[in-house]
Amino acid sequence: MKIKHTSLVSFISPTLGIMLLGLWAYLAKEPFNIIGYLIFGLSILMIGFGLYFKIQRFNSEKSGLNPDDELSKRIKEKAAAKAFNFSIYMWVFIILFLIDMDPRDKIIIGLGLIGMGLIFFLNWLYYSKIGVSDED
Amino acid sequence: MKTRIKELRARDNLTQVELAQRVSVRRETIVFLEKGKYNPSLKLAFEIAKVFNMRIEEVFLMNS
């Protein structure tokens, strides 16, 4: 089984992300409101998670272990499926219950949701035809 | 599904990391396998059985 090597270059994007967030906070003309703090906090959290997984992967490879084995792939697939399901319902909820949302924005989000559904359906058709191997 | 992986590792003096290296998986996968929380693919099951020089059904035990 081939092992992809995590190079130090792959740490550049999360580092850049943190730097950009810091720059954004520094250059903000007004103090953050609650939404600003929320966005900032969630961004830091996501970048932090990304860094954590990269470090774990790097350490696994250093130990001669395969960081992308069948269980980690299954976990990713399960998480992606759950995220997709949750996203659909979340956006439908937002469209239906966010009263002071611009109707044009609602249409755009609705089209996005339809697109998500269509992509899911096309993938489902495709994999139903060709099957799914363990190597995927 | 129950496994005898932990017992067989002790028999062959293998750590979880060493077994993981031999079958190209993460150490966490071996942990999940030993706890019976993950059913491996056929390929992985064959590879693990090969490490211990046993048949699959001697390493992995189906719950009745």
N, CA and C atoms of all chains as a GROMACS GRO file, in nm:
protein
  600
    1MET      N    1   0.084  -0.119   0.000
    1MET     CA    2   0.000   0.000   0.000
    1MET      C    3   0.088   0.125   0.000
    2LYS      N    4   0.062   0.215  -0.094
    2LYS     CA    5   0.146   0.335  -0.101
    2LYS      C    6   0.107   0.430   0.012
    3ILE      N    7   0.208   0.495   0.068
    3ILE     CA    8   0.183   0.594   0.172
    3ILE      C    9   0.222   0.731   0.116
    4LYS      N   10   0.125   0.823   0.119
    4LYS     CA   11   0.159   0.959   0.076
    4LYS      C   12   0.234   1.024   0.190
    5HIS      N   13   0.336   1.100   0.157
    5HIS     CA   14   0.414   1.164   0.262
    5HIS      C   15   0.366   1.305   0.286
    6THR      N   16   0.343   1.336   0.413
    6THR     CA   17   0.305   1.472   0.450
    6THR      C   18   0.431   1.552   0.461
    7SER      N   19   0.447   1.645   0.370
    7SER     CA   20   0.566   1.727   0.377
    7SER      C   21   0.539   1.848   0.466
    8LEU      N   22   0.645   1.913   0.504
    8LEU     CA   23   0.631   2.032   0.587
    8LEU      C   24   0.556   2.141   0.512
    9VAL      N   25   0.558   2.134   0.379
    9VAL     CA   26   0.486   2.234   0.296
    9VAL      C   27   0.338   2.234   0.329
   10SER      N   28   0.283   2.117   0.364
   10SER     CA   29   0.139   2.110   0.390
   10SER      C   30   0.099   2.184   0.516
   11PHE      N   31   0.196   2.221   0.599
   11PHE     CA   32   0.165   2.300   0.718
   11PHE      C   33   0.153   2.449   0.685
   12ILE      N   34   0.190   2.484   0.561
   12ILE     CA   35   0.190   2.626   0.525
   12ILE      C   36   0.048   2.683   0.524
   13SER      N   37  -0.048   2.608   0.468
   13SER     CA   38  -0.184   2.666   0.457
   13SER      C   39  -0.248   2.694   0.592
   14PRO      N   40  -0.244   2.602   0.691
   14PRO     CA   41  -0.302   2.641   0.821
   14PRO      C   42  -0.227   2.756   0.886
   15THR      N   43  -0.095   2.761   0.866
   15THR     CA   44  -0.017   2.871   0.924
   15THR      C   45  -0.060   3.003   0.861
   16LEU      N   46  -0.075   3.000   0.729
   16LEU     CA   47  -0.121   3.120   0.658
   16LEU      C   48  -0.259   3.160   0.705
   17GLY      N   49  -0.344   3.061   0.726
   17GLY     CA   50  -0.481   3.086   0.773
   17GLY      C   51  -0.480   3.160   0.906
   18ILE      N   52  -0.395   3.115   0.997
   18ILE     CA   53  -0.386   3.180   1.128
   18ILE      C   54  -0.334   3.323   1.112
   19MET      N   55  -0.235   3.339   1.024
   19MET     CA   56  -0.178   3.473   1.004
   19MET      C   57  -0.284   3.566   0.945
   20LEU      N   58  -0.362   3.516   0.849
   20LEU     CA   59  -0.466   3.600   0.787
   20LEU      C   60  -0.574   3.637   0.887
   21LEU      N   61  -0.610   3.540   0.970
   21LEU     CA   62  -0.710   3.568   1.075
   21LEU      C   63  -0.659   3.678   1.169
   22GLY      N   64  -0.534   3.664   1.206
   22GLY     CA   65  -0.474   3.763   1.294
   22GLY      C   66  -0.472   3.900   1.231
   23LEU      N   67  -0.438   3.901   1.101
   23LEU     CA   68  -0.435   4.028   1.026
   23LEU      C   69  -0.573   4.090   1.019
   24TRP      N   70  -0.672   4.005   0.994
   24TRP     CA   71  -0.812   4.051   0.987
   24TRP      C   72  -0.855   4.113   1.120
   25ALA      N   73  -0.821   4.047   1.228
   25ALA     CA   74  -0.857   4.099   1.360
   25ALA      C   75  -0.784   4.231   1.388
   26TYR      N   76  -0.658   4.239   1.346
   26TYR     CA   77  -0.578   4.359   1.371
   26TYR      C   78  -0.627   4.478   1.290
   27LEU      N   79  -0.668   4.450   1.165
   27LEU     CA   80  -0.707   4.558   1.075
   27LEU      C   81  -0.855   4.597   1.088
   28ALA      N   82  -0.930   4.524   1.170
   28ALA     CA   83  -1.074   4.554   1.184
   28ALA      C   84  -1.091   4.696   1.237
   29LYS      N   85  -1.180   4.770   1.170
   29LYS     CA   86  -1.197   4.911   1.206
   29LYS      C   87  -1.277   4.929   1.334
   30GLU      N   88  -1.364   4.834   1.362
   30GLU     CA   89  -1.445   4.842   1.484
   30GLU      C   90  -1.419   4.718   1.568
   31PRO      N   91  -1.446   4.730   1.697
   31PRO     CA   92  -1.434   4.606   1.777
   31PRO      C   93  -1.535   4.503   1.728
   32PHE      N   94  -1.502   4.377   1.748
   32PHE     CA   95  -1.591   4.270   1.704
   32PHE      C   96  -1.721   4.272   1.781
   33ASN      N   97  -1.830   4.238   1.709
   33ASN     CA   98  -1.955   4.211   1.781
   33ASN      C   99  -1.960   4.059   1.804
   34ILE      N  100  -2.074   4.013   1.852
   34ILE     CA  101  -2.084   3.870   1.886
   34ILE      C  102  -2.059   3.782   1.763
   35ILE      N  103  -2.116   3.825   1.651
   35ILE     CA  104  -2.100   3.746   1.527
   35ILE      C  105  -1.952   3.741   1.487
   36GLY      N  106  -1.886   3.854   1.501
   36GLY     CA  107  -1.743   3.861   1.467
   36GLY      C  108  -1.661   3.767   1.554
   37TYR      N  109  -1.688   3.769   1.684
   37TYR     CA  110  -1.617   3.679   1.775
   37TYR      C  111  -1.647   3.533   1.741
   38LEU      N  112  -1.773   3.507   1.706
   38LEU     CA  113  -1.813   3.370   1.672
   38LEU      C  114  -1.737   3.322   1.549
   39ILE      N  115  -1.734   3.407   1.445
   39ILE     CA  116  -1.664   3.369   1.322
   39ILE      C  117  -1.516   3.349   1.350
   40PHE      N  118  -1.460   3.442   1.427
   40PHE     CA  119  -1.317   3.433   1.459
   40PHE      C  120  -1.288   3.304   1.537
   41GLY      N  121  -1.370   3.281   1.639
   41GLY     CA  122  -1.350   3.161   1.722
   41GLY      C  123  -1.365   3.033   1.644
   42LEU      N  124  -1.469   3.026   1.560
   42LEU     CA  125  -1.490   2.904   1.481
   42LEU      C  126  -1.376   2.883   1.380
   43SER      N  127  -1.329   2.993   1.323
   43SER     CA  128  -1.218   2.982   1.227
   43SER      C  129  -1.093   2.928   1.297
   44ILE      N  130  -1.065   2.982   1.416
   44ILE     CA  131  -0.947   2.935   1.491
   44ILE      C  132  -0.963   2.787   1.523
   45LEU      N  133  -1.086   2.750   1.561
   45LEU     CA  134  -1.113   2.610   1.594
   45LEU      C  135  -1.088   2.518   1.475
   46MET      N  136  -1.137   2.561   1.359
   46MET     CA  137  -1.121   2.477   1.240
   46MET      C  138  -0.976   2.466   1.197
   47ILE      N  139  -0.906   2.579   1.204
   47ILE     CA  140  -0.764   2.576   1.168
   47ILE      C  141  -0.688   2.489   1.269
   48GLY      N  142  -0.728   2.503   1.396
   48GLY     CA  143  -0.666   2.423   1.500
   48GLY      C  144  -0.685   2.274   1.476
   49PHE      N  145  -0.807   2.236   1.439
   49PHE     CA  146  -0.835   2.096   1.408
   49PHE      C  147  -0.750   2.048   1.291
   50GLY      N  148  -0.745   2.135   1.188
   50GLY     CA  149  -0.666   2.101   1.069
   50GLY      C  150  -0.520   2.076   1.104
   51LEU      N  151  -0.466   2.164   1.188
   51LEU     CA  152  -0.326   2.150   1.231
   51LEU      C  153  -0.307   2.023   1.313
   52TYR      N  154  -0.402   1.996   1.401
   52TYR     CA  155  -0.394   1.877   1.487
   52TYR      C  156  -0.388   1.750   1.402
   53PHE      N  157  -0.475   1.744   1.301
   53PHE     CA  158  -0.477   1.624   1.216
   53PHE      C  159  -0.352   1.613   1.132
   54LYS      N  160  -0.299   1.727   1.088
   54LYS     CA  161  -0.174   1.724   1.010
   54LYS      C  162  -0.058   1.675   1.096
   55ILE      N  163  -0.054   1.720   1.221
   55ILE     CA  164   0.055   1.678   1.311
   55ILE      C  165   0.043   1.529   1.340
   56GLN      N  166  -0.081   1.483   1.364
   56GLN     CA  167  -0.104   1.340   1.388
   56GLN      C  168  -0.057   1.258   1.268
   57ARG      N  169  -0.091   1.306   1.150
   57ARG     CA  170  -0.054   1.237   1.027
   57ARG      C  171   0.098   1.234   1.011
   58PHE      N  172   0.160   1.346   1.037
   58PHE     CA  173   0.305   1.358   1.026
   58PHE      C  174   0.373   1.259   1.121
   59ASN      N  175   0.323   1.253   1.245
   59ASN     CA  176   0.380   1.160   1.344
   59ASN      C  177   0.358   1.014   1.304
   60SER      N  178   0.240   0.985   1.248
   60SER     CA  179   0.214   0.849   1.202
   60SER      C  180   0.314   0.808   1.095
   61GLU      N  181   0.335   0.897   1.001
   61GLU     CA  182   0.428   0.865   0.891
   61GLU      C  183   0.570   0.850   0.942
   62LYS      N  184   0.606   0.932   1.038
   62LYS     CA  185   0.741   0.921   1.097
   62LYS      C  186   0.759   0.785   1.162
   63SER      N  187   0.651   0.732   1.220
   63SER     CA  188   0.660   0.600   1.286
   63SER      C  189   0.649   0.486   1.185
   64GLY      N  190   0.636   0.521   1.058
   64GLY     CA  191   0.626   0.418   0.955
   64GLY      C  192   0.486   0.361   0.943
   65LEU      N  193   0.388   0.434   0.996
   65LEU     CA  194   0.250   0.386   0.989
   65LEU      C  195   0.176   0.454   0.873
   66ASN      N  196   0.072   0.390   0.826
   66ASN     CA  197  -0.009   0.445   0.718
   66ASN      C  198  -0.120   0.533   0.774
   67PRO      N  199  -0.114   0.665   0.752
   67PRO     CA  200  -0.217   0.751   0.812
   67PRO      C  201  -0.352   0.743   0.740
   68ASP      N  202  -0.350   0.690   0.618
   68ASP     CA  203  -0.473   0.680   0.538
   68ASP      C  204  -0.516   0.536   0.524
   69ASP      N  205  -0.546   0.470   0.634
   69ASP     CA  206  -0.584   0.329   0.622
   69ASP      C  207  -0.736   0.318   0.604
   70GLU      N  208  -0.787   0.194   0.598
   70GLU     CA  209  -0.928   0.174   0.566
   70GLU      C  210  -1.020   0.234   0.672
   71LEU      N  211  -0.980   0.227   0.798
   71LEU     CA  212  -1.068   0.280   0.902
   71LEU      C  213  -1.076   0.432   0.894
   72SER      N  214  -0.963   0.498   0.870
   72SER     CA  215  -0.966   0.645   0.862
   72SER      C  216  -1.048   0.690   0.742
   73LYS      N  217  -1.043   0.612   0.632
   73LYS     CA  218  -1.124   0.646   0.514
   73LYS      C  219  -1.272   0.630   0.545
   74ARG      N  220  -1.307   0.524   0.615
   74ARG     CA  221  -1.447   0.501   0.651
   74ARG      C  222  -1.499   0.609   0.744
   75ILE      N  223  -1.413   0.651   0.836
   75ILE     CA  224  -1.452   0.758   0.929
   75ILE      C  225  -1.480   0.886   0.851
   76LYS      N  226  -1.389   0.917   0.756
   76LYS     CA  227  -1.408   1.038   0.674
   76LYS      C  228  -1.540   1.030   0.597
   77GLU      N  229  -1.566   0.912   0.538
   77GLU     CA  230  -1.689   0.895   0.458
   77GLU      C  231  -1.812   0.913   0.546
   78LYS      N  232  -1.808   0.854   0.665
   78LYS     CA  233  -1.923   0.863   0.756
   78LYS      C  234  -1.944   1.007   0.799
   79ALA      N  235  -1.835   1.075   0.833
   79ALA     CA  236  -1.844   1.215   0.876
   79ALA      C  237  -1.898   1.302   0.762
   80ALA      N  238  -1.851   1.275   0.639
   80ALA     CA  239  -1.896   1.353   0.523
   80ALA      C  240  -2.046   1.330   0.499
   81ALA      N  241  -2.090   1.205   0.512
   81ALA     CA  242  -2.232   1.173   0.491
   81ALA      C  243  -2.319   1.244   0.595
   82LYS      N  244  -2.275   1.238   0.720
   82LYS     CA  245  -2.352   1.304   0.827
   82LYS      C  246  -2.354   1.456   0.805
   83ALA      N  247  -2.238   1.512   0.766
   83ALA     CA  248  -2.229   1.656   0.744
   83ALA      C  249  -2.323   1.697   0.630
   84PHE      N  250  -2.326   1.616   0.525
   84PHE     CA  251  -2.413   1.645   0.412
   84PHE      C  252  -2.560   1.646   0.456
   85ASN      N  253  -2.600   1.542   0.527
   85ASN     CA  254  -2.738   1.532   0.577
   85ASN      C  255  -2.774   1.652   0.664
   86PHE      N  256  -2.685   1.679   0.758
   86PHE     CA  257  -2.710   1.788   0.851
   86PHE      C  258  -2.717   1.922   0.778
   87SER      N  259  -2.627   1.943   0.681
   87SER     CA  260  -2.623   2.069   0.605
   87SER      C  261  -2.755   2.095   0.533
   88ILE      N  262  -2.806   1.989   0.470
   88ILE     CA  263  -2.931   2.005   0.395
   88ILE      C  264  -3.040   2.059   0.488
   89TYR      N  265  -3.056   1.992   0.602
   89TYR     CA  266  -3.162   2.033   0.696
   89TYR      C  267  -3.134   2.170   0.755
   90MET      N  268  -3.005   2.199   0.780
   90MET     CA  269  -2.968   2.328   0.838
   90MET      C  270  -3.004   2.442   0.742
   91TRP      N  271  -2.971   2.426   0.615
   91TRP     CA  272  -3.000   2.532   0.518
   91TRP      C  273  -3.150   2.546   0.493
   92VAL      N  274  -3.222   2.436   0.492
   92VAL     CA  275  -3.368   2.444   0.476
   92VAL      C  276  -3.427   2.521   0.594
   93PHE      N  277  -3.377   2.493   0.713
   93PHE     CA  278  -3.423   2.561   0.833
   93PHE      C  279  -3.395   2.711   0.823
   94ILE      N  280  -3.274   2.743   0.776
   94ILE     CA  281  -3.235   2.885   0.764
   94ILE      C  282  -3.327   2.957   0.665
   95ILE      N  283  -3.352   2.892   0.550
   95ILE     CA  284  -3.438   2.955   0.449
   95ILE      C  285  -3.578   2.977   0.504
   96LEU      N  286  -3.630   2.875   0.572
   96LEU     CA  287  -3.770   2.882   0.616
   96LEU      C  288  -3.790   2.977   0.734
   97PHE      N  289  -3.691   2.984   0.825
   97PHE     CA  290  -3.718   3.053   0.950
   97PHE      C  291  -3.643   3.184   0.969
   98LEU      N  292  -3.547   3.214   0.879
   98LEU     CA  293  -3.480   3.344   0.890
   98LEU      C  294  -3.565   3.447   0.815
   99ILE      N  295  -3.650   3.515   0.888
   99ILE     CA  296  -3.755   3.595   0.828
   99ILE      C  297  -3.699   3.716   0.752
  100ASP      N  298  -3.598   3.784   0.809
  100ASP     CA  299  -3.551   3.906   0.741
  100ASP      C  300  -3.436   3.879   0.645
  101MET      N  301  -3.447   3.766   0.577
  101MET     CA  302  -3.347   3.733   0.476
  101MET      C  303  -3.398   3.779   0.340
  102ASP      N  304  -3.309   3.833   0.258
  102ASP     CA  305  -3.345   3.879   0.125
  102ASP      C  306  -3.399   3.760   0.044
  103PRO      N  307  -3.516   3.775  -0.022
  103PRO     CA  308  -3.571   3.663  -0.100
  103PRO      C  309  -3.474   3.612  -0.207
  104ARG      N  310  -3.392   3.704  -0.261
  104ARG     CA  311  -3.294   3.660  -0.363
  104ARG      C  312  -3.192   3.564  -0.303
  105ASP      N  313  -3.151   3.596  -0.179
  105ASP     CA  314  -3.055   3.507  -0.111
  105ASP      C  315  -3.117   3.370  -0.088
  106LYS      N  316  -3.246   3.371  -0.054
  106LYS     CA  317  -3.316   3.243  -0.031
  106LYS      C  318  -3.317   3.160  -0.159
  107ILE      N  319  -3.338   3.228  -0.271
  107ILE     CA  320  -3.341   3.154  -0.398
  107ILE      C  321  -3.204   3.096  -0.428
  108ILE      N  322  -3.099   3.174  -0.404
  108ILE     CA  323  -2.963   3.126  -0.431
  108ILE      C  324  -2.931   3.006  -0.344
  109ILE      N  325  -2.966   3.015  -0.216
  109ILE     CA  326  -2.939   2.902  -0.125
  109ILE      C  327  -3.022   2.781  -0.167
  110GLY      N  328  -3.148   2.808  -0.206
  110GLY     CA  329  -3.233   2.698  -0.252
  110GLY      C  330  -3.174   2.629  -0.374
  111LEU      N  331  -3.121   2.708  -0.466
  111LEU     CA  332  -3.057   2.650  -0.585
  111LEU      C  333  -2.934   2.568  -0.546
  112GLY      N  334  -2.862   2.619  -0.449
  112GLY     CA  335  -2.745   2.546  -0.398
  112GLY      C  336  -2.786   2.411  -0.340
  113LEU      N  337  -2.895   2.412  -0.267
  113LEU     CA  338  -2.945   2.287  -0.207
  113LEU      C  339  -2.986   2.187  -0.315
  114ILE      N  340  -3.053   2.239  -0.417
  114ILE     CA  341  -3.092   2.151  -0.528
  114ILE      C  342  -2.967   2.095  -0.594
  115GLY      N  343  -2.866   2.180  -0.610
  115GLY     CA  344  -2.739   2.135  -0.668
  115GLY      C  345  -2.676   2.025  -0.584
  116MET      N  346  -2.679   2.041  -0.452
  116MET     CA  347  -2.624   1.939  -0.361
  116MET      C  348  -2.697   1.807  -0.381
  117GLY      N  349  -2.830   1.816  -0.389
  117GLY     CA  350  -2.910   1.696  -0.407
  117GLY      C  351  -2.879   1.629  -0.540
  118LEU      N  352  -2.864   1.711  -0.642
  118LEU     CA  353  -2.836   1.657  -0.776
  118LEU      C  354  -2.699   1.589  -0.780
  119ILE      N  355  -2.600   1.652  -0.719
  119ILE     CA  356  -2.465   1.593  -0.716
  119ILE      C  357  -2.468   1.461  -0.640
  120PHE      N  358  -2.541   1.459  -0.530
  120PHE     CA  359  -2.554   1.334  -0.453
  120PHE      C  360  -2.617   1.225  -0.540
  121PHE      N  361  -2.726   1.260  -0.609
  121PHE     CA  362  -2.798   1.163  -0.691
  121PHE      C  363  -2.709   1.109  -0.804
  122LEU      N  364  -2.635   1.200  -0.868
  122LEU     CA  365  -2.548   1.157  -0.978
  122LEU      C  366  -2.438   1.064  -0.928
  123ASN      N  367  -2.381   1.097  -0.811
  123ASN     CA  368  -2.279   1.010  -0.753
  123ASN      C  369  -2.337   0.874  -0.717
  124TRP      N  370  -2.459   0.878  -0.662
  124TRP     CA  371  -2.523   0.753  -0.624
  124TRP      C  372  -2.547   0.665  -0.746
  125LEU      N  373  -2.593   0.726  -0.857
  125LEU     CA  374  -2.614   0.651  -0.982
  125LEU      C  375  -2.482   0.591  -1.032
  126TYR      N  376  -2.378   0.673  -1.028
  126TYR     CA  377  -2.248   0.632  -1.080
  126TYR      C  378  -2.192   0.514  -1.001
  127TYR      N  379  -2.193   0.525  -0.868
  127TYR     CA  380  -2.136   0.418  -0.787
  127TYR      C  381  -2.224   0.295  -0.783
  128SER      N  382  -2.355   0.316  -0.806
  128SER     CA  383  -2.442   0.199  -0.817
  128SER      C  384  -2.406   0.117  -0.939
  129LYS      N  385  -2.362   0.187  -1.044
  129LYS     CA  386  -2.324   0.119  -1.169
  129LYS      C  387  -2.189   0.049  -1.157
  130ILE      N  388  -2.088   0.123  -1.109
  130ILE     CA  389  -1.952   0.068  -1.113
  130ILE      C  390  -1.911  -0.002  -0.985
  131GLY      N  391  -1.987   0.015  -0.879
  131GLY     CA  392  -1.950  -0.046  -0.751
  131GLY      C  393  -1.845   0.035  -0.678
  132VAL      N  394  -1.814  -0.008  -0.557
  132VAL     CA  395  -1.717   0.062  -0.474
  132VAL      C  396  -1.613  -0.039  -0.428
  133SER      N  397  -1.487  -0.009  -0.456
  133SER     CA  398  -1.382  -0.102  -0.412
  133SER      C  399  -1.328  -0.056  -0.278
  134ASP      N  400  -1.260  -0.146  -0.210
  134ASP     CA  401  -1.200  -0.112  -0.081
  134ASP      C  402  -1.089  -0.010  -0.095
  135GLU      N  403  -1.032  -0.001  -0.217
  135GLU     CA  404  -0.917   0.087  -0.237
  135GLU      C  405  -0.960   0.234  -0.246
  136ASP      N  406  -1.093   0.259  -0.270
  136ASP     CA  407  -1.139   0.398  -0.285
  136ASP      C  408  -1.132   0.478  -0.156
  137MET      N  409  -1.793  -0.878   1.631
  137MET     CA  410  -1.692  -0.980   1.604
  137MET      C  411  -1.579  -0.971   1.708
  138LYS      N  412  -1.544  -1.085   1.763
  138LYS     CA  413  -1.434  -1.086   1.861
  138LYS      C  414  -1.305  -1.122   1.788
  139THR      N  415  -1.195  -1.079   1.844
  139THR     CA  416  -1.067  -1.116   1.784
  139THR      C  417  -0.971  -1.165   1.892
  140ARG      N  418  -0.872  -1.239   1.844
  140ARG     CA  419  -0.767  -1.288   1.934
  140ARG      C  420  -0.638  -1.210   1.912
  141ILE      N  421  -0.651  -1.094   1.853
  141ILE     CA  422  -0.531  -1.019   1.814
  141ILE      C  423  -0.444  -0.986   1.935
  142LYS      N  424  -0.506  -0.943   2.043
  142LYS     CA  425  -0.427  -0.904   2.160
  142LYS      C  426  -0.349  -1.024   2.216
  143GLU      N  427  -0.419  -1.135   2.220
  143GLU     CA  428  -0.357  -1.258   2.275
  143GLU      C  429  -0.242  -1.303   2.184
  144LEU      N  430  -0.265  -1.294   2.054
  144LEU     CA  431  -0.164  -1.338   1.958
  144LEU      C  432  -0.045  -1.242   1.953
  145ARG      N  433  -0.073  -1.116   1.974
  145ARG     CA  434   0.038  -1.017   1.981
  145ARG      C  435   0.128  -1.049   2.099
  146ALA      N  436   0.065  -1.080   2.211
  146ALA     CA  437   0.142  -1.113   2.332
  146ALA      C  438   0.224  -1.240   2.308
  147ARG      N  439   0.162  -1.336   2.241
  147ARG     CA  440   0.232  -1.462   2.210
  147ARG      C  441   0.356  -1.437   2.126
  148ASP      N  442   0.342  -1.346   2.024
  148ASP     CA  443   0.452  -1.320   1.932
  148ASP      C  444   0.536  -1.199   1.973
  149ASN      N  445   0.505  -1.144   2.089
  149ASN     CA  446   0.582  -1.030   2.141
  149ASN      C  447   0.580  -0.912   2.043
  150LEU      N  448   0.460  -0.882   1.996
  150LEU     CA  449   0.445  -0.770   1.903
  150LEU      C  450   0.370  -0.656   1.973
  151THR      N  451   0.416  -0.533   1.951
  151THR     CA  452   0.338  -0.419   2.003
  151THR      C  453   0.230  -0.384   1.900
  152GLN      N  454   0.139  -0.299   1.942
  152GLN     CA  455   0.034  -0.255   1.849
  152GLN      C  456   0.096  -0.181   1.730
  153VAL      N  457   0.197  -0.100   1.759
  153VAL     CA  458   0.262  -0.024   1.652
  153VAL      C  459   0.330  -0.117   1.553
  154GLU      N  460   0.397  -0.220   1.604
  154GLU     CA  461   0.466  -0.313   1.514
  154GLU      C  462   0.367  -0.387   1.425
  155LEU      N  463   0.256  -0.430   1.483
  155LEU     CA  464   0.154  -0.498   1.404
  155LEU      C  465   0.096  -0.401   1.301
  156ALA      N  466   0.069  -0.278   1.343
  156ALA     CA  467   0.014  -0.178   1.252
  156ALA      C  468   0.109  -0.154   1.135
  157GLN      N  469   0.238  -0.149   1.165
  157GLN     CA  470   0.337  -0.128   1.057
  157GLN      C  471   0.335  -0.244   0.958
  158ARG      N  472   0.320  -0.364   1.009
  158ARG     CA  473   0.328  -0.482   0.920
  158ARG      C  474   0.208  -0.491   0.827
  159VAL      N  475   0.092  -0.442   0.876
  159VAL     CA  476  -0.028  -0.453   0.790
  159VAL      C  477  -0.070  -0.318   0.733
  160SER      N  478   0.019  -0.217   0.749
  160SER     CA  479  -0.003  -0.083   0.689
  160SER      C  480  -0.132  -0.016   0.733
  161VAL      N  481  -0.153  -0.014   0.862
  161VAL     CA  482  -0.267   0.062   0.916
  161VAL      C  483  -0.217   0.148   1.031
  162ARG      N  484  -0.308   0.231   1.084
  162ARG     CA  485  -0.272   0.312   1.200
  162ARG      C  486  -0.283   0.228   1.328
  163ARG      N  487  -0.215   0.274   1.430
  163ARG     CA  488  -0.221   0.203   1.559
  163ARG      C  489  -0.364   0.202   1.611
  164GLU      N  490  -0.436   0.313   1.586
  164GLU     CA  491  -0.574   0.325   1.634
  164GLU      C  492  -0.663   0.215   1.575
  165THR      N  493  -0.634   0.178   1.452
  165THR     CA  494  -0.712   0.072   1.387
  165THR      C  495  -0.693  -0.060   1.462
  166ILE      N  496  -0.570  -0.088   1.503
  166ILE     CA  497  -0.544  -0.210   1.580
  166ILE      C  498  -0.618  -0.204   1.714
  167VAL      N  499  -0.619  -0.087   1.775
  167VAL     CA  500  -0.690  -0.071   1.903
  167VAL      C  501  -0.839  -0.102   1.884
  168PHE      N  502  -0.899  -0.046   1.780
  168PHE     CA  503  -1.041  -0.071   1.753
  168PHE      C  504  -1.067  -0.218   1.723
  169LEU      N  505  -0.976  -0.279   1.649
  169LEU     CA  506  -0.993  -0.421   1.616
  169LEU      C  507  -0.991  -0.505   1.743
  170GLU      N  508  -0.895  -0.477   1.831
  170GLU     CA  509  -0.882  -0.556   1.955
  170GLU      C  510  -1.004  -0.541   2.045
  171LYS      N  511  -1.064  -0.422   2.042
  171LYS     CA  512  -1.182  -0.400   2.126
  171LYS      C  513  -1.308  -0.454   2.061
  172GLY      N  514  -1.296  -0.502   1.938
  172GLY     CA  515  -1.413  -0.554   1.867
  172GLY      C  516  -1.506  -0.444   1.818
  173LYS      N  517  -1.452  -0.322   1.805
  173LYS     CA  518  -1.536  -0.209   1.764
  173LYS      C  519  -1.528  -0.184   1.613
  174TYR      N  520  -1.448  -0.264   1.544
  174TYR     CA  521  -1.434  -0.244   1.400
  174TYR      C  522  -1.416  -0.380   1.333
  175ASN      N  523  -1.493  -0.401   1.225
  175ASN     CA  524  -1.476  -0.523   1.146
  175ASN      C  525  -1.387  -0.492   1.026
  176PRO      N  526  -1.273  -0.559   1.014
  176PRO     CA  527  -1.180  -0.525   0.908
  176PRO      C  528  -1.231  -0.573   0.772
  177SER      N  529  -1.170  -0.518   0.667
  177SER     CA  530  -1.199  -0.569   0.534
  177SER      C  531  -1.136  -0.708   0.523
  178LEU      N  532  -1.177  -0.780   0.422
  178LEU     CA  533  -1.126  -0.917   0.401
  178LEU      C  534  -0.975  -0.914   0.380
  179LYS      N  535  -0.932  -0.815   0.306
  179LYS     CA  536  -0.789  -0.801   0.276
  179LYS      C  537  -0.708  -0.780   0.404
  180LEU      N  538  -0.758  -0.690   0.488
  180LEU     CA  539  -0.686  -0.662   0.614
  180LEU      C  540  -0.689  -0.784   0.705
  181ALA      N  541  -0.804  -0.852   0.708
  181ALA     CA  542  -0.815  -0.972   0.791
  181ALA      C  543  -0.714  -1.079   0.746
  182PHE      N  544  -0.701  -1.095   0.615
  182PHE     CA  545  -0.604  -1.191   0.561
  182PHE      C  546  -0.462  -1.153   0.602
  183GLU      N  547  -0.433  -1.023   0.590
  183GLU     CA  548  -0.297  -0.977   0.621
  183GLU      C  549  -0.262  -0.997   0.767
  184ILE      N  550  -0.360  -0.970   0.854
  184ILE     CA  551  -0.335  -0.989   0.997
  184ILE      C  552  -0.316  -1.137   1.028
  185ALA      N  553  -0.400  -1.220   0.971
  185ALA     CA  554  -0.388  -1.365   0.994
  185ALA      C  555  -0.252  -1.414   0.945
  186LYS      N  556  -0.204  -1.357   0.835
  186LYS     CA  557  -0.075  -1.396   0.778
  186LYS      C  558   0.040  -1.360   0.873
  187VAL      N  559   0.028  -1.246   0.937
  187VAL     CA  560   0.132  -1.203   1.032
  187VAL      C  561   0.147  -1.306   1.145
  188PHE      N  562   0.031  -1.357   1.191
  188PHE     CA  563   0.033  -1.454   1.300
  188PHE      C  564   0.046  -1.598   1.251
  189ASN      N  565   0.052  -1.614   1.120
  189ASN     CA  566   0.066  -1.746   1.060
  189ASN      C  567  -0.051  -1.839   1.097
  190MET      N  568  -0.171  -1.779   1.090
  190MET     CA  569  -0.290  -1.855   1.125
  190MET      C  570  -0.397  -1.832   1.019
  191ARG      N  571  -0.507  -1.907   1.031
  191ARG     CA  572  -0.619  -1.884   0.940
  191ARG      C  573  -0.706  -1.771   0.996
  192ILE      N  574  -0.782  -1.709   0.904
  192ILE     CA  575  -0.865  -1.594   0.946
  192ILE      C  576  -0.958  -1.633   1.060
  193GLU      N  577  -1.023  -1.750   1.045
  193GLU     CA  578  -1.123  -1.789   1.145
  193GLU      C  579  -1.060  -1.826   1.280
  194GLU      N  580  -0.928  -1.836   1.282
  194GLU     CA  581  -0.861  -1.860   1.410
  194GLU      C  582  -0.826  -1.728   1.480
  195VAL      N  583  -0.826  -1.622   1.402
  195VAL     CA  584  -0.795  -1.489   1.458
  195VAL      C  585  -0.923  -1.410   1.487
  196PHE      N  586  -1.018  -1.420   1.395
  196PHE     CA  587  -1.144  -1.345   1.408
  196PHE      C  588  -1.259  -1.442   1.435
  197LEU      N  589  -1.333  -1.413   1.540
  197LEU     CA  590  -1.440  -1.504   1.582
  197LEU      C  591  -1.574  -1.434   1.570
  198MET      N  592  -1.662  -1.491   1.487
  198MET     CA  593  -1.795  -1.430   1.471
  198MET      C  594  -1.877  -1.454   1.597
  199ASN      N  595  -1.951  -1.349   1.638
  199ASN     CA  596  -2.042  -1.368   1.752
  199ASN      C  597  -2.158  -1.454   1.707
  200SER      N  598  -2.197  -1.552   1.784
  200SER     CA  599  -2.310  -1.639   1.743
  200SER      C  600  -2.442  -1.574   1.780
   0.00000   0.00000   0.00000
